Amino acid sequence: MRVAVIGGGIAGLAAAFELEKAREAGADVEYTLFESRERLGGSLASETVNGIVLERGPDSFLSEKQAGAELCRELGLADQLTPSNDANRKTYIVVKNRLVPLPDGLMFLIPTKLVPTALSGLFSPTTKIRMALELLHPPRPSGQDESVAALVLRHFGQEAVDRLADPLLSGIYGGDSTQLSARTVLPKLVEMESQYGSLTRGMLAAHRQMRAMMAARNASANGAGGTQGQGGQRAGGGQASGPRSIFTTLQGGLQQLVDALEARLDPAWVRKSTAVKLVERIGDGWRIQCAGSDENFDAVIVASPAWAAGGLLAATDAGLGDELSAIPYSSSITVNLVFDEAQLGKLPDGFGFLVPAVEGRAMLACTFVHRKFLGRTPTGKAILRAFLGGAKNEALLDQSDEVLVATVRRELSEILGARVMGPHIPAEATQVSRWRRAMAQYAVGHQERMKRVKERLATLPGLRLAGNAYDGIGIPDCIRTGRQAARELMAEKRAAVSSR
Ligand SMILES: Cc1cc2nc3c(=O)[nH]c(=O)nc-3n(C[C@H](O)[C@H](O)[C@H](O)COP(=O)(O)OP(=O)(O)OC[C@H]3O[C@@H](n4cnc5c(N)ncnc54)[C@H](O)[C@@H]3O)c2cc1C
């Protein structure tokens, strides 16, 4: 079977890796990976400047989702897995230029601890009363999809939308909570609302269940003489039990994952700087058109962004093309600033802060990278990584690097104070990266769209989609969808052969 993989981001790379593994295990499979850019990796791109790892795109992945660390281990990167420094995991929200810590006990946007919420400077007394009364919210059958903002507004009021939902989600999706689908982005909350009414009660019940499960698991591990889980944090869930860090990265940056994947693929089957122009159904197979060449394949995995996939597939199935092209995307910018730590004033404890849109700033978030991942940044250096743009501020992408760095420095100085981060403190290195239409937005109605997409795909054997537009935006989700697409195509092929 010959498979074309279109797009060499993490999803396409994971798909090609799965095919390569099957080939090594003796399966009759060949693949060609087409990537329009000169390099593989898509949004994953790290650079090491004077021994300092700077991430242009994502800086880590959620440890809870196994597909990320699992792939790293398969590629021999187990010793490079680096946990986030959760002991110091404190995040602030900017409220009128002040940094206010997120209250303890916040789970999936939901405040679950009465005292920290009551004492928090994040909310006004009116919102706090509303949060307490939320416990009485009656159950609501899950009907039509709605935006995250509408769900949070109904339970906790506008201030919770502005100071919690919006900044937390724009930090993840570069998105707008009034557009994002509650059913896709926060499915647990939608379920809880229909079962418990109150999201706080639902979250507390879920927390109790989880604790009981962990206690049962620990009891059975101890009964079996197990001592796992006593050793503190482990990156990416190296063992089945024990505490796991929230985020995992790689010691040398996420580029290590891209490089390790590329090293496993047959270079003769990887075509960089080769943009696919059209994907056509020809007989039982597929024709891939690139500039100046046509090639036939038995199957195709389209792992480009959905807006590109829509154009590529429009001639084969106009309805599918329209559905994919209609998935919105947001753009973003990262600005990394490296400082000599001794020249900065004292940064607040923690990983960094989020900036609500209502603050009217260019920055959406800032991470203190040297604090988030210990032992990766050389001692004495500080890395501040700002995240800008997002669905509400795309125009920033047209600004020059100088203007963007100056904007970030001004805003950091206003938020952290001139003594901590004043304009007189020289940055040792700066790095600006623009990501145009890189983050899919799961807009209201996304699940229904996915149902229609699946119906169209069912009529097109040998075609699969992978990537951040469909079933999870994070790196582990993209890896999962890439590998799954490859496995499904091989199973489809086996089924076709055995039915002959
Ligand atoms: C700034 C930023 C920060 C992020 N932070 C995190 C984070 O901390 N943790 C996390 O888990 N996720 C994060 N994400 C999200 C995550 O990185 C992405 O969702 C994921 O990397 C997307 O992978 P992908 O393979 O689906 O798409 P992409 O990385 O976009 O790859 C698609 C590839 O397809 C290629 N392509 C497009 N058209 C064609 C064509 N016609 N022919 C051939 N090739 C084509 C593109 O050049 C690209 O290389 C972040 C994203 C960004 C942009």
The ligand as a Gaussian input file, in Angstrom:
#p B3LYP/6-31G(d) Opt

LIG

0 1
 C        2.310000      29.643000      19.433000
 C        1.699000      28.318000      19.743000
 C        1.802000      27.800000      21.027000
 C        1.229000      26.553000      21.316000
 N        1.408000      26.026000      22.564000
 C        1.059000      24.743000      22.797000
 C        1.479000      24.077000      23.974000
 O        2.196000      24.648000      24.818000
 N        1.104000      22.776000      24.158000
 C        0.378000      22.096000      23.216000
 O        0.072000      20.914000      23.421000
 N       -0.021000      22.699000      22.071000
 C        0.328000      23.985000      21.827000
 N       -0.013000      24.579000      20.647000
 C       -0.848000      23.838000      19.700000
 C       -0.045000      22.782000      18.940000
 O        1.300000      23.162000      18.811000
 C       -0.620000      22.595000      17.551000
 O       -2.007000      22.372000      17.633000
 C        0.023000      21.415000      16.824000
 O        1.426000      21.516000      16.810000
 C       -0.532000      21.363000      15.398000
 O        0.039000      20.299000      14.707000
 P       -0.511000      19.891000      13.275000
 O        0.400000      18.849000      12.738000
 O       -1.956000      19.602000      13.346000
 O       -0.434000      21.226000      12.397000
 P        0.778000      22.155000      11.959000
 O        1.842000      22.186000      12.985000
 O        0.149000      23.432000      11.548000
 O        1.352000      21.405000      10.695000
 C        0.701000      21.388000       9.453000
 C        1.770000      21.324000       8.377000
 O        1.121000      21.221000       7.099000
 C        1.908000      21.939000       6.167000
 N        1.090000      22.218000       4.977000
 C        0.055000      23.086000       4.861000
 N       -0.446000      23.046000       3.612000
 C        0.266000      22.116000       2.939000
 C        0.204000      21.625000       1.598000
 N       -0.677000      22.091000       0.710000
 N        1.108000      20.673000       1.204000
 C        2.035000      20.206000       2.089000
 N        2.125000      20.648000       3.370000
 C        1.249000      21.577000       3.796000
 C        2.327000      23.174000       6.959000
 O        3.437000      23.811000       6.375000
 C        2.625000      22.580000       8.337000
 O        3.979000      22.220000       8.486000
 C        0.539000      25.824000      20.319000
 C        0.426000      26.357000      19.020000
 C        1.007000      27.566000      18.720000
 C        0.918000      28.109000      17.321000

